[in-house]
C-alpha cells in the first residue's frame, strides 16, 4: 500500500496547480491532506470526487483555516475525528480504520510566535499520544501521518541555532517528540535514513526553498511492532504546489 501525506496550504489553491491530476496519476492508495482551508460548500465536485478515490473531510469551524482530508481507494471500516471538541473544532484530525491498521491524519497546531499557543500545542500532543496508546492497547496498529509542526533534532532543520526559541523548535515541542518515540513509536524516515538530511517545509521568504533552507516537520510514525510492515519511505521534495512537499510511506 502506497501512502502519501501532504500539507497543501489550501486545497483550492493547490487544485489550480494540478493537484487532481497529480492524485489521479500518482498510484497512491491512501492520501492524507492537511491545511485544506476550506468549508464543504467551497469545494468543487472534482475535488470531492477524484476518480478512483473516496474522499473524507473534517472542517474547521473558522473559515479559511486548518482542516484535514483523506482520499482512499479502499473504503475504510469507519472514519472519525479525535472526539475532543477543542481540537475537532479546528479540523485537526481525521482517523480512518482499516483491517490491517488505523490511519491517523493530523495537522498539529503551530505554537506561534513567542509560544502564544504552546499550551494548546502541548495539550494536543498529549491527547494524540493518549489516543495512539489507546488504539495500540486495543490491538490496532497505527500510522500517524501529517504536519507535526515540530523539527525534532538539529538534523531536521537547516539553521537550528538561529531557530532556538522559534515555533516548531521550542524545547517543549522537541521534548514531546522524545516522549512520543520513547513511548514505542517510530519516526519512519529517520529509521530508514538515519543520517539523511532532507526537508519537507520551506518559508516563502528569502528564496528559502531555492536555497534549501528548510525544516523536516512532516512525518509518518508507526507503533514499534508495525515497523516490519514498512517497506519504503521518502520525502518528495521535487513536488511543488505548497510550501510543504509530500512525504511518502509504502507498506508491505
ZAPAZA-643883 format. One record per residue (C-alpha): residue number from 0; residue in three letters; y, z, x. Coordinates in steps of 0.5 Angstrom, whole numbers. Each point is the difference from the previous one (the first is absolute). Layout:
N
<numar NUM; 'ALA'; <Y; Z; X>>
...
// end
This chain:
252
<numar 0; 'UNK'; <0; 0; 0>>
<numar 1; 'UNK'; <7; -2; 3>>
<numar 2; 'UNK'; <6; 5; -2>>
<numar 3; 'UNK'; <7; -1; 1>>
<numar 4; 'UNK'; <6; 5; 0>>
<numar 5; 'UNK'; <7; -3; 0>>
<numar 6; 'UNK'; <7; 4; -2>>
<numar 7; 'UNK'; <3; -6; -2>>
<numar 8; 'UNK'; <7; 3; -1>>
<numar 9; 'UNK'; <1; -3; -7>>
<numar 10; 'UNK'; <-6; -4; -3>>
<numar 11; 'UNK'; <5; -5; -4>>
<numar 12; 'UNK'; <4; -2; 7>>
<numar 13; 'UNK'; <-7; -1; 3>>
<numar 14; 'UNK'; <-2; -4; -5>>
<numar 15; 'UNK'; <5; -5; 1>>
<numar 16; 'UNK'; <-2; 0; 8>>
<numar 17; 'UNK'; <-7; -3; -2>>
<numar 18; 'UNK'; <-4; 7; -2>>
<numar 19; 'UNK'; <-4; -3; -6>>
<numar 20; 'UNK'; <-3; -6; 5>>
<numar 21; 'UNK'; <-1; 5; 5>>
<numar 22; 'UNK'; <-4; 4; -4>>
<numar 23; 'UNK'; <-4; -6; -3>>
<numar 24; 'UNK'; <-1; -3; 7>>
<numar 25; 'UNK'; <-2; 7; 3>>
<numar 26; 'UNK'; <-7; 1; -2>>
<numar 27; 'UNK'; <1; 8; 0>>
<numar 28; 'UNK'; <-4; 3; -5>>
<numar 29; 'UNK'; <5; 6; -1>>
<numar 30; 'UNK'; <7; 1; 1>>
<numar 31; 'UNK'; <5; 6; 0>>
<numar 32; 'UNK'; <7; -1; -1>>
<numar 33; 'UNK'; <6; 5; 1>>
<numar 34; 'UNK'; <7; 0; -2>>
<numar 35; 'UNK'; <0; -5; -6>>
<numar 36; 'UNK'; <7; 2; -2>>
<numar 37; 'UNK'; <-2; -3; -7>>
<numar 38; 'UNK'; <-1; 2; -7>>
<numar 39; 'UNK'; <-5; -4; -4>>
<numar 40; 'UNK'; <5; -4; -4>>
<numar 41; 'UNK'; <3; -2; 6>>
<numar 42; 'UNK'; <-7; -4; 3>>
<numar 43; 'UNK'; <-2; -7; -1>>
<numar 44; 'UNK'; <-6; -2; -3>>
<numar 45; 'UNK'; <-2; -3; 6>>
<numar 46; 'UNK'; <1; 7; 4>>
<numar 47; 'UNK'; <-4; 4; -6>>
<numar 48; 'UNK'; <-6; -6; 0>>
<numar 49; 'UNK'; <-1; -2; 7>>
<numar 50; 'UNK'; <-6; -5; -1>>
<numar 51; 'UNK'; <-7; 4; 2>>
<numar 52; 'UNK'; <3; 7; 0>>
<numar 53; 'UNK'; <1; 5; -5>>
<numar 54; 'UNK'; <7; 4; 1>>
<numar 55; 'UNK'; <2; 7; -1>>
<numar 56; 'UNK'; <6; 3; 1>>
<numar 57; 'UNK'; <4; 7; 0>>
<numar 58; 'UNK'; <7; 0; -1>>
<numar 59; 'UNK'; <6; 5; 2>>
<numar 60; 'UNK'; <4; 3; -6>>
<numar 61; 'UNK'; <6; -2; 4>>
<numar 62; 'UNK'; <1; -8; 0>>
<numar 63; 'UNK'; <0; -4; 7>>
<numar 64; 'UNK'; <-3; 6; 3>>
<numar 65; 'UNK'; <-7; 1; 3>>
<numar 66; 'UNK'; <-6; -2; -4>>
<numar 67; 'UNK'; <-7; -2; 2>>
<numar 68; 'UNK'; <-6; -5; -2>>
<numar 69; 'UNK'; <-7; -2; 1>>
<numar 70; 'UNK'; <-2; -7; 0>>
<numar 71; 'UNK'; <-8; 0; 0>>
<numar 72; 'UNK'; <-5; -6; -1>>
<numar 73; 'UNK'; <-5; 6; -3>>
<numar 74; 'UNK'; <2; 4; -6>>
<numar 75; 'UNK'; <0; 7; 2>>
<numar 76; 'UNK'; <-4; 5; -4>>
<numar 77; 'UNK'; <7; 4; -1>>
<numar 78; 'UNK'; <7; -1; 2>>
<numar 79; 'UNK'; <4; 7; 0>>
<numar 80; 'UNK'; <6; 3; 3>>
<numar 81; 'UNK'; <1; 6; 4>>
<numar 82; 'UNK'; <0; 5; -6>>
<numar 83; 'UNK'; <6; 3; 3>>
<numar 84; 'UNK'; <7; -1; -4>>
<numar 85; 'UNK'; <5; 1; 5>>
<numar 86; 'UNK'; <-4; -6; 4>>
<numar 87; 'UNK'; <-2; -4; -5>>
<numar 88; 'UNK'; <7; -1; -3>>
<numar 89; 'UNK'; <2; -3; 6>>
<numar 90; 'UNK'; <-6; -5; 0>>
<numar 91; 'UNK'; <-3; 2; 7>>
<numar 92; 'UNK'; <-8; 0; -1>>
<numar 93; 'UNK'; <-5; -4; -4>>
<numar 94; 'UNK'; <-7; 1; 1>>
<numar 95; 'UNK'; <-6; -5; -1>>
<numar 96; 'UNK'; <-7; 3; -1>>
<numar 97; 'UNK'; <-6; -5; 2>>
<numar 98; 'UNK'; <-7; 1; 1>>
<numar 99; 'UNK'; <0; 1; 8>>
<numar 100; 'UNK'; <7; 3; 1>>
<numar 101; 'UNK'; <6; 2; -3>>
<numar 102; 'UNK'; <7; -4; 2>>
<numar 103; 'UNK'; <6; 4; 0>>
<numar 104; 'UNK'; <6; -4; 1>>
<numar 105; 'UNK'; <6; 5; 2>>
<numar 106; 'UNK'; <8; -1; 1>>
<numar 107; 'UNK'; <1; 6; 4>>
<numar 108; 'UNK'; <7; 3; -1>>
<numar 109; 'UNK'; <6; -1; 5>>
<numar 110; 'UNK'; <2; 6; 3>>
<numar 111; 'UNK'; <7; -3; 0>>
<numar 112; 'UNK'; <6; 1; 5>>
<numar 113; 'UNK'; <1; 8; 2>>
<numar 114; 'UNK'; <-7; 1; -3>>
<numar 115; 'UNK'; <3; 0; -7>>
<numar 116; 'UNK'; <-7; -1; -3>>
<numar 117; 'UNK'; <-4; 3; 5>>
<numar 118; 'UNK'; <-2; 6; -5>>
<numar 119; 'UNK'; <-2; -6; -5>>
<numar 120; 'UNK'; <-4; -4; 5>>
<numar 121; 'UNK'; <-4; 6; 2>>
<numar 122; 'UNK'; <-2; 2; -7>>
<numar 123; 'UNK'; <-2; -7; -1>>
<numar 124; 'UNK'; <-4; 0; 7>>
<numar 125; 'UNK'; <-3; 7; -2>>
<numar 126; 'UNK'; <-2; -3; -7>>
<numar 127; 'UNK'; <-3; -6; 3>>
<numar 128; 'UNK'; <-4; 4; 5>>
<numar 129; 'UNK'; <-3; 4; -6>>
<numar 130; 'UNK'; <-1; -6; -4>>
<numar 131; 'UNK'; <-4; -3; 5>>
<numar 132; 'UNK'; <-4; 6; 2>>
<numar 133; 'UNK'; <-2; 1; -8>>
<numar 134; 'UNK'; <-3; -7; 0>>
<numar 135; 'UNK'; <-4; 1; 6>>
<numar 136; 'UNK'; <-2; 6; -2>>
<numar 137; 'UNK'; <-2; -3; -6>>
<numar 138; 'UNK'; <-5; -5; 4>>
<numar 139; 'UNK'; <5; -6; 0>>
<numar 140; 'UNK'; <2; -4; 6>>
<numar 141; 'UNK'; <8; -1; 0>>
<numar 142; 'UNK'; <4; -6; 3>>
<numar 143; 'UNK'; <7; 3; 0>>
<numar 144; 'UNK'; <5; -6; 2>>
<numar 145; 'UNK'; <7; -1; 0>>
<numar 146; 'UNK'; <7; 1; 3>>
<numar 147; 'UNK'; <0; 7; 2>>
<numar 148; 'UNK'; <7; 0; 3>>
<numar 149; 'UNK'; <-3; 4; 6>>
<numar 150; 'UNK'; <-1; -2; 7>>
<numar 151; 'UNK'; <-5; 5; 3>>
<numar 152; 'UNK'; <1; -1; 7>>
<numar 153; 'UNK'; <4; -2; 6>>
<numar 154; 'UNK'; <-4; -7; 0>>
<numar 155; 'UNK'; <2; -1; -7>>
<numar 156; 'UNK'; <7; -2; 0>>
<numar 157; 'UNK'; <4; -4; 6>>
<numar 158; 'UNK'; <5; 6; 1>>
<numar 159; 'UNK'; <-3; 7; -1>>
<numar 160; 'UNK'; <5; 4; 4>>
<numar 161; 'UNK'; <6; -3; -4>>
<numar 162; 'UNK'; <-3; 1; -6>>
<numar 163; 'UNK'; <-2; 7; 0>>
<numar 164; 'UNK'; <3; 3; -6>>
<numar 165; 'UNK'; <1; -6; -4>>
<numar 166; 'UNK'; <-4; -1; -6>>
<numar 167; 'UNK'; <-7; -3; 1>>
<numar 168; 'UNK'; <-1; 4; 6>>
<numar 169; 'UNK'; <2; 7; -2>>
<numar 170; 'UNK'; <-4; 6; 3>>
<numar 171; 'UNK'; <-3; 2; -7>>
<numar 172; 'UNK'; <-2; -8; -1>>
<numar 173; 'UNK'; <-4; 0; 6>>
<numar 174; 'UNK'; <-3; 7; -1>>
<numar 175; 'UNK'; <-2; -3; -7>>
<numar 176; 'UNK'; <-4; -6; 4>>
<numar 177; 'UNK'; <-3; 5; 5>>
<numar 178; 'UNK'; <-2; 5; -6>>
<numar 179; 'UNK'; <-3; -6; -4>>
<numar 180; 'UNK'; <-4; -3; 5>>
<numar 181; 'UNK'; <-3; 7; 2>>
<numar 182; 'UNK'; <-2; 1; -7>>
<numar 183; 'UNK'; <-5; -6; 1>>
<numar 184; 'UNK'; <4; -7; -1>>
<numar 185; 'UNK'; <0; -5; 5>>
<numar 186; 'UNK'; <6; -5; 2>>
<numar 187; 'UNK'; <-4; -6; 0>>
<numar 188; 'UNK'; <5; -4; 4>>
<numar 189; 'UNK'; <0; 5; 5>>
<numar 190; 'UNK'; <-7; 1; 0>>
<numar 191; 'UNK'; <-2; -7; 2>>
<numar 192; 'UNK'; <6; -2; 4>>
<numar 193; 'UNK'; <2; 7; 4>>
<numar 194; 'UNK'; <5; -3; 5>>
<numar 195; 'UNK'; <3; -6; -4>>
<numar 196; 'UNK'; <7; 0; -1>>
<numar 197; 'UNK'; <2; -3; -7>>
<numar 198; 'UNK'; <5; 1; -5>>
<numar 199; 'UNK'; <0; -1; -8>>
<numar 200; 'UNK'; <7; 1; -1>>
<numar 201; 'UNK'; <7; -2; 3>>
<numar 202; 'UNK'; <7; 1; -2>>
<numar 203; 'UNK'; <4; -6; -3>>
<numar 204; 'UNK'; <6; 2; 5>>
<numar 205; 'UNK'; <1; -2; 7>>
<numar 206; 'UNK'; <-6; -5; 0>>
<numar 207; 'UNK'; <-5; 5; 1>>
<numar 208; 'UNK'; <-6; -4; -3>>
<numar 209; 'UNK'; <2; -6; 5>>
<numar 210; 'UNK'; <0; 6; 6>>
<numar 211; 'UNK'; <-6; 3; -3>>
<numar 212; 'UNK'; <4; 7; 0>>
<numar 213; 'UNK'; <-5; 3; -6>>
<numar 214; 'UNK'; <-4; 5; -3>>
<numar 215; 'UNK'; <-7; 1; -2>>
<numar 216; 'UNK'; <0; 3; -7>>
<numar 217; 'UNK'; <-5; -4; -4>>
<numar 218; 'UNK'; <-7; 3; 0>>
<numar 219; 'UNK'; <-7; -1; -2>>
<numar 220; 'UNK'; <-3; 7; 0>>
<numar 221; 'UNK'; <-7; 2; -2>>
<numar 222; 'UNK'; <-4; 6; 0>>
<numar 223; 'UNK'; <-4; 1; 6>>
<numar 224; 'UNK'; <-7; -1; -3>>
<numar 225; 'UNK'; <2; -7; -2>>
<numar 226; 'UNK'; <2; -3; 6>>
<numar 227; 'UNK'; <-6; -3; 2>>
<numar 228; 'UNK'; <1; -5; -6>>
<numar 229; 'UNK'; <7; -2; 3>>
<numar 230; 'UNK'; <-1; -7; 4>>
<numar 231; 'UNK'; <7; -2; 2>>
<numar 232; 'UNK'; <7; 2; 0>>
<numar 233; 'UNK'; <6; -4; 1>>
<numar 234; 'UNK'; <8; 0; 0>>
<numar 235; 'UNK'; <2; -6; -3>>
<numar 236; 'UNK'; <7; 0; 4>>
<numar 237; 'UNK'; <1; -8; -1>>
<numar 238; 'UNK'; <0; 0; -7>>
<numar 239; 'UNK'; <7; 0; -2>>
<numar 240; 'UNK'; <4; 2; -7>>
<numar 241; 'UNK'; <1; 7; 0>>
<numar 242; 'UNK'; <3; 5; 6>>
<numar 243; 'UNK'; <-7; 2; 0>>
<numar 244; 'UNK'; <-6; -4; 2>>
<numar 245; 'UNK'; <-7; 1; -4>>
<numar 246; 'UNK'; <-6; 4; 3>>
<numar 247; 'UNK'; <-7; -2; -1>>
<numar 248; 'UNK'; <-7; 3; 0>>
<numar 249; 'UNK'; <-7; -3; -1>>
<numar 250; 'UNK'; <-5; 4; -3>>
<numar 251; 'UNK'; <-8; -2; 1>>
// end
